[in-house]
Amino acid sequence: MPDGPPTWHFLSNHAHVLISIAVDPDLTVRELAQHIGITERAVIRIIGELDEGGFLERTREGRRNHYEVHLDRPLRHPVEAHCTVGDLVQMHLKEEMAGQEG
């Protein structure tokens, strides 16, 4: 077994941002960056790409953004195009619930 933290992950930072926003649509860019382990600039870029791709919408509420994730959108890669964003979020929530039970 290799020592140290893994150098790659199965899900992209785009997936991590999208799942995190779906779970808590009022997270700030700073909170997202800290939670995922990437820079705030990267979070801003990813949110812009997800918005442009039709995966979420941003609504300004005072000084903060509120996000709405489009759970019915299919995932982009042909291998997982039969799955929706909602399927991805459900997978995360099932794992989270299993962790709370055990």
C-alpha angles and dihedrals in degrees: 000000000000118000123236133028120323116269095212139034135206094234124056126234086254089060091046092052093046094048092046092051092046090054094045114014093184098061115129123233089252092052091048092050093050093045095049098035099239134111124277088240090057091050091051091050093048093048089051091051092047090049092048090048092054096247096119143005127222122217121188113229109182107301094342138070126235116203132210115198118210099227094183094063115111118238113259107235116083091233092061100024089112088067127074132217086254090059090053092049091046090053089054093047092050090053091047092050092047089052091053092051096049 
